[in-house]
């Protein structure tokens, strides 16, 4: 989004209530992104096919306190450590600074 100040609000406030789509998971599997997949609790449909995934979990499948790929700089700017492969849902958030949710 143009105008992004890299405050991290979108990831810090909403980043822990997300699900990955089956397409996200298929792409990560195809691309060999085990670094991402190890943080996703994959759900399967009745046919045994990937349907979606819960973001973000630890190695035991427990939700973690923050996105494991959110990076910060010394001057408190935030950026996505997997920008090139981030879940589609992460692109859906509107910046509260520009679109307040009153």
ZIHUFEN-V183236 format. One record per run of one state. SS is the DSSP state (H for helix, E for strand, L for the rest). FROM is the first residue (numbers start at 0). TO is the last residue. Records with the same first field share a line. If there is no record, write none. Layout:
SS->FROM-TO / FROM-TO
//
This chain:
L->0-7 / 14-16 / 30-32 / 37-38 / 44-48 / 55-55 / 57-61 / 63-68 / 72-76 / 80-81 / 85-86 / 91-101
H->8-13 / 21-29 / 33-36 / 82-84 / 87-90
E->17-20 / 39-43 / 49-54 / 56-56 / 62-62 / 69-71 / 77-79
//
